Amino acid sequence: MDKVNIKEKFDLFQEYWSPKVAGEINDMQVKFAKLKGEFLWHTHENEDEMFLVIKGELIIRFRDRDVLVNEGEFLIVPKGVEHLPIAEEEVHVLLLEPKSTLNTGEEVNERTVSHLDYI
């Protein structure tokens, strides 16, 4: 049982849109990710997805509205809901997701990270 320093973990990597696993809770993973720019429209048919903004501002676009998630806030995207994450400047997020969750959801393409590194 070791404590985790969030800032130190974020200092370990530079790439965007490539989540890193920082811990596991039962069948869930605690992931850290740096985001910048626009990702892609996608859904997670079987998993909810939680975005906790550690640094910066994240926009989650839905087909009917945009939600601005500020530092210290989180948003849960229910399974099956199409969404598009946008980070105008670099954003640091903590994701809490089932181990089975792919970053691109049902869309498998060149941005899909199928093997996650542990930090």
Secondary structure as UniProt FT lines:
FT   HELIX           6..10
FT   TURN            11..12
FT   STRAND          20..25
FT   TURN            26..27
FT   STRAND          28..38
FT   STRAND          49..55
FT   STRAND          58..61
FT   STRAND          66..69
FT   TURN            71..72
FT   STRAND          74..77
FT   TURN            79..80
FT   STRAND          83..98
FT   TURN            99..100
FT   TURN            103..106
FT   TURN            110..111
FT   STRAND          117..118
//
